Amino acid sequence: MSDSSVHVVHNADRQRYELVDDGSVIGFTEYHPDGDTQLVFDHTVVDKAYSGQGLAGKLVRFALDDVRERGKRVVAICSYVDNFIAKHPEYQDLAD
């Protein structure tokens, strides 16, 4: 259950970014497209057994970096994603 064994993947088929530990999904942030350029992030969850390790931040940072690379924009309905963007000025240019 260490942070070093947890990695993030983009599961495009399920429209979410996932935290994976030893093959098991232990958290995710879901989105849905809104038009051609926006991704609406509406829900983020991390298994309680993994709380307090900064994994939600790792997950959202990965997702936002990927959104930027793909030339998309973010609409943060999820309060966690919204607060993350507010606290990290380097991502505020992505938010609509």
N, C-alpha and C positions, 0 to 999 in steps of 0.2 A: 504494500500500500504506500510506497514511497513516491514522491513527486517525480523522481527520475524515471520510473517505470510507466508513468502516465504520458500519453501523447494525444495530440489533437488531429483529427481527420475531417475532411469535408465529405459528408455523405449527401451528394447532390440528389440522389434518387429520393431521399427522405426530406430534402430541403432543410438540412441542419448540419451544424458542426458538432462533432462528438468528442468527448474525452473518453479515451479507451485505456484500460488497465488490464494487461494480460488477456486481451481478446474480449473483455467485457466492457460494454458501454456503461460508464459511471456518471455521465453528465452530458448535457447537450444544450445548445442554443438554437432555437428554430426560427426560420424565416419563411416568408413567401414573397414572390416577386410582385411588384406593383408597376406595371408598364415595363419598358425596356431597360430602365436605368436604376430603379430603386428596389432595394430589398428591405422588407418590413420585418424587423426582429420583434417577435411577440412573446417569447417565453424562453427562460434560461433556468436549468435545473442541475444541481450537483448532488449526488448521493450523500446523505447525512454522514455516512462513515468516512467521507473524504473532506468534510468541511474544515475550514480553518487552515487549509494548506495553500491558499491562493490559486486554486485550480480554476475557479470561475473567471478570474482575471486572465489567466493564461489562455483559457478557451476564447474569451471575447477578444483579446488582443489578436490571437491567431485569425479569428473570423474577420475582424476589421482590416487586418493586413491583407487578407485574401480578397476582400471586397475592393480594397484600393487597387490591388494588382489587376483585378478584373474590370476596372473602370466603372464600377457601380457606385451608388450612393446608399445611405442608410436612413431608414425611418425607424427610430427606436421607440416602440410601444412598450417593450419590456423595460421595467424600471431599472433592472440591473444594467442593461446595456446603456440606457439613457444616463444613469449616474456615472458609469465608466467613462463615457464620452465627455461628460461634464468635468470630470476630474483629470482627464488626459487631453490637454490642448492639442496635441499632435494628431488627434482624430476628429476634432471639431469641424474640420473642413469637409468631412464625409457626410455630416448629418444634415438632413432636410427636416 
